[in-house]
Amino acid sequence: MASELRFDQKVAVITGAGNGLGRSHARLLGQRGASVVVNDPGGDAFGDGGSSEVADRVVEEIKDGGGDAVASYDSVEVGEKIIECALDTFGRVDVVVNNAGIVRDQSFAKMTDEDWNRIQAIHLRGCFKVTRAAWPHMRDQEYGRIVNTSSAAGIYGNFGQANYSAAKLGVFGMARTLAIEGRRRNILVNAIAPVAASRLTEKVLPAELVAALDPKDVSALIAFLCHESCEESGALFEVGGGFFAKLRWERAAGKTFRIGRRISPEAVREAWPSITSFEETTHPVDIVAAMAPIIANVNYGTDKGGNEPIDLARISHEIP
Ligand SMILES: NC(=O)c1ccc[n+]([C@@H]2O[C@H](COP(=O)([O-])OP(=O)(O)OC[C@H]3O[C@@H](n4cnc5c(N)ncnc54)[C@H](O)[C@@H]3O)[C@@H](O)[C@H]2O)c1
């Protein structure tokens, strides 16, 4: 039997840990020795109301199992208070799982500013606020593990969830960039798109499916991604109902028109089969790889004009 993944001496902040997935993550990390900040303002699935009860209950559950935990009732919109709670209580922060979430589903024609803004404030800005507050501490200690909770709705789209889809793909984009910025300080950042039984899914999925979607499956992936032995960063995983898989971008071989030639809409129409065909594909992993065919084409053009070719390395820049 391989050695157990332990989190002794590690401090984990789990947002939205009073219910569903967050509760399951918090309990697992607590069982495995982490000191856990159980963050949850305890509102309903739409983000209305609030109560300290759900966070308190999960803290009790962790303590009953012999673990250590503290409740934080602040909204992720004031993420700095949640991180302050971790520092005041446990003196450090090693793991952040951005899990808090609500839904405000509405067909796009009827979507109000409020429906849009609440979702961005909690899912996207909340993720930013909590993570930014933790970031300098992780940089200083040269250690951090962060997981952002994305969604299939963001990856594939889902009727009535334009607000939620936008935010959920946003947290994946944030994870990609933070993975790049954090790498040298040993801060690894990933994203998951879970499917699990919770009050968010019990009303929209068939009961027999919900019954089979144990949040503990998702927590197993969270625990691995948040463990010091895991080296994965910048990745997105679909997970749920026993299924675990990494996802990546795939790009068609595409069509290159030589630089300098006028490209008409008709030429685009004609090239449509090559632009859209996935018979031959590439899987760019970063901006440099993504820019490669463009730079090659520009360099081909400059070759002809006798100019210096552009160096691909210059595309990726670093700001201190
Ligand atoms: N359950 C699924 O199948 C599924 C699918 C895709 C994505 N997700 C995402 O997973 C995460 C967890 O969802 P869940 O299904 O467990 O739902 P849930 O409603 O059971 O849990 C979400 C928790 O977030 C808390 N929360 C809401 N607003 C908050 C705020 N401002 N600050 C801190 N906490 C807040 C809620 O009180 C709740 O306890 C969410 O981000 C959700 O969008 C879930």
Ligand as a Chemical Component Dictionary entry (heavy atoms), coordinates in Angstrom:
data_LIG
# 
_chem_comp.id                   LIG 
_chem_comp.type                 NON-POLYMER 
_chem_comp.pdbx_formal_charge   0 
_chem_comp.three_letter_code    LIG 
# 
loop_
_chem_comp_atom.comp_id 
_chem_comp_atom.atom_id 
_chem_comp_atom.alt_atom_id 
_chem_comp_atom.type_symbol 
_chem_comp_atom.charge 
_chem_comp_atom.model_Cartn_x 
_chem_comp_atom.model_Cartn_y 
_chem_comp_atom.model_Cartn_z 
_chem_comp_atom.pdbx_ordinal 
LIG N1  N1  N 0  -22.032 20.268 -7.749  1  
LIG C1  C1  C 0  -21.665 20.270 -9.029  2  
LIG O1  O1  O 0  -21.966 19.342 -9.793  3  
LIG C2  C2  C 0  -20.866 21.408 -9.574  4  
LIG C3  C3  C 0  -20.625 21.455 -10.947 5  
LIG C4  C4  C 0  -19.805 22.458 -11.443 6  
LIG C5  C5  C 0  -19.275 23.393 -10.590 7  
LIG N2  N2  N 1  -19.578 23.354 -9.263  8  
LIG C6  C6  C 0  -19.001 24.373 -8.403  9  
LIG O2  O2  O 0  -18.516 23.764 -7.234  10 
LIG C7  C7  C 0  -18.555 24.686 -6.159  11 
LIG C8  C8  C 0  -19.275 24.075 -4.960  12 
LIG O3  O3  O 0  -20.623 23.899 -5.301  13 
LIG P1  P1  P 0  -21.604 22.838 -4.626  14 
LIG O4  O4  O 0  -22.243 22.094 -5.714  15 
LIG O5  O5  O -1 -20.921 22.114 -3.533  16 
LIG O6  O6  O 0  -22.721 23.842 -4.051  17 
LIG P2  P2  P 0  -23.191 24.196 -2.553  18 
LIG O7  O7  O 0  -24.266 25.213 -2.696  19 
LIG O8  O8  O 0  -23.508 22.948 -1.825  20 
LIG O9  O9  O 0  -21.902 24.824 -1.915  21 
LIG C9  C9  C 0  -21.440 26.110 -2.224  22 
LIG C10 C10 C 0  -21.099 26.795 -0.943  23 
LIG O10 O10 O 0  -20.564 28.091 -1.235  24 
LIG C11 C11 C 0  -21.013 28.960 -0.228  25 
LIG N3  N3  N 0  -20.969 30.344 -0.659  26 
LIG C12 C12 C 0  -21.858 31.019 -1.430  27 
LIG N4  N4  N 0  -21.508 32.293 -1.537  28 
LIG C13 C13 C 0  -20.372 32.447 -0.824  29 
LIG C14 C14 C 0  -19.529 33.554 -0.558  30 
LIG N5  N5  N 0  -19.812 34.776 -1.057  31 
LIG N6  N6  N 0  -18.431 33.379 0.211   32 
LIG C15 C15 C 0  -18.127 32.148 0.709   33 
LIG N7  N7  N 0  -18.913 31.063 0.492   34 
LIG C16 C16 C 0  -20.011 31.217 -0.263  35 
LIG C17 C17 C 0  -22.436 28.513 0.050   36 
LIG O11 O11 O 0  -22.902 28.982 1.304   37 
LIG C18 C18 C 0  -22.297 27.013 -0.030  38 
LIG O12 O12 O 0  -22.082 26.435 1.236   39 
LIG C19 C19 C 0  -19.212 25.941 -6.720  40 
LIG O13 O13 O 0  -18.225 26.855 -7.118  41 
LIG C20 C20 C 0  -19.959 25.424 -7.909  42 
LIG O14 O14 O 0  -20.204 26.437 -8.864  43 
LIG C21 C21 C 0  -20.359 22.382 -8.722  44 
# 
loop_
_chem_comp_bond.comp_id 
_chem_comp_bond.atom_id_1 
_chem_comp_bond.atom_id_2 
_chem_comp_bond.value_order 
_chem_comp_bond.pdbx_ordinal 
LIG N1  C1  SING 1  
LIG C1  O1  DOUB 2  
LIG C1  C2  SING 3  
LIG C2  C3  SING 4  
LIG C2  C21 DOUB 5  
LIG C3  C4  DOUB 6  
LIG C4  C5  SING 7  
LIG C5  N2  DOUB 8  
LIG N2  C6  SING 9  
LIG N2  C21 SING 10 
LIG C6  O2  SING 11 
LIG C6  C20 SING 12 
LIG O2  C7  SING 13 
LIG C7  C8  SING 14 
LIG C7  C19 SING 15 
LIG C8  O3  SING 16 
LIG O3  P1  SING 17 
LIG P1  O4  DOUB 18 
LIG P1  O5  SING 19 
LIG P1  O6  SING 20 
LIG O6  P2  SING 21 
LIG P2  O7  DOUB 22 
LIG P2  O8  SING 23 
LIG P2  O9  SING 24 
LIG O9  C9  SING 25 
LIG C9  C10 SING 26 
LIG C10 O10 SING 27 
LIG C10 C18 SING 28 
LIG O10 C11 SING 29 
LIG C11 N3  SING 30 
LIG C11 C17 SING 31 
LIG N3  C12 SING 32 
LIG N3  C16 SING 33 
LIG C12 N4  DOUB 34 
LIG N4  C13 SING 35 
LIG C13 C14 SING 36 
LIG C13 C16 DOUB 37 
LIG C14 N5  SING 38 
LIG C14 N6  DOUB 39 
LIG N6  C15 SING 40 
LIG C15 N7  DOUB 41 
LIG N7  C16 SING 42 
LIG C17 O11 SING 43 
LIG C17 C18 SING 44 
LIG C18 O12 SING 45 
LIG C19 O13 SING 46 
LIG C19 C20 SING 47 
LIG C20 O14 SING 48 
# 
